């Protein structure tokens, strides 16, 4: 290579965004560009002439150093590409994509190897996050992947959605995901817990009231439906609505108009309605506690959230997510959870689902005095016999939806489904008969 071409090469390498350095057969660094200084935190003057492994605190490629050795020693392998963590000068752990290739090889054994390093930390973390989460909903289990797919499909349409699932499964998170993935994302998402108000107060809360409509109504007040105009209203625990409010809600869904308490005029509202309940609404209809016509108006697109016990492979992801969130909010240095403690979480059946797990992790994080959560930090009830917790709870609360989920997850294998639900196969058969589930 001529002196002029060498100068051009040095200039080209110097302006690259990738970190580039060159080392010889003795692993001594001969060249170090400006991007390498920025990405690694080392100055060129500090590393020229030093060993490659010294540059990254003996962790240049962590477990991949043999790849660089292959480039140096194997004349048939001129280029190696791999991804690996690396350590900056300040001790920060990053992730990089390495490309190592022979720049020059001489018969006398002298060799120069050029290494290009791209910092992919943020992209790698983003990919990892996207692989098991969607809009703050965590899950890699196939039931959750199906849920994410369903949310994306239904979000863009204005159809009414009924979100069903046990308490603590994350119904409000699903409602938020649907809204913020929809064309109405710029509008408001207004949430109302239908079980939090008496019948009279809930009517006023939902639809508003006029001045003097009742004692204490000193001025006109808009309701949640009007507040959500142009956006989405989420009716949580809709199964707790009184018969009178069920009639009113049915009319609102049909006509897209509301009437304030104490007024005779109607007002048009442009809203999308999302509803949620932990109850088996079909059973409520059979027991005449919920209107059948309202059920089918809400049940246009049903979304079923799986309980945590049917997706235990997500417990590790959820646990680490909750640890990270809690420690960031409370400035406490907790890095992880031990395998033994995680095993205890996996053995528990979580009748309170994801919310109960989050509370358990908060308990453990407060109690923990080390960097790693251990078994002794977990709530005492986690260690109780399954006969006193999971088994008895599940036998008394096996719903139609739970049976359908278990059958779906096991490919309609009744023996495996019964084992998953922790009930006898004959009990499962009786439940299927009672719920009119045909195979």
Secondary structure, DSSP 8 states (H G I E B T S, - for coil): --HHHHHHHHHHHHT-SSEEEEEETT-BEEEE-HHHHHHH---HHHHTTSBHHHHTTT-SSGGGHHHHHHHHH-TT--EEEEEEEEE-TTS-EEEEEEEEEEEEE-TTS-EEEEEEEEE-HHHHHHHHHHHHEETTEE--SHHHHHHHHHHHHHHTS---EEEE--TTS-HHHHHHHHHHTSTTTTS-EEEEETTSS-HHHHHHHHH-B-TTSSTT--S-B--HHHHTTTSEEEEETGGG--HHHHHHHHHHHHH-EE--BT----EE---EEEEEESS-HHHHHHTTSS-HHHHHHHTTEEEE---GGG-GGGHHHHHHHHHHHHHHHHT----EE-HHHHHHHHHS--TTHHHHHHHHHHHHHHH--SSEE-GGGS-GGGGS-TTTTHHHHHHHT--HHHHHHHHHHTTT-HHHHHHHHTS-HHHHHHHHHHTT---
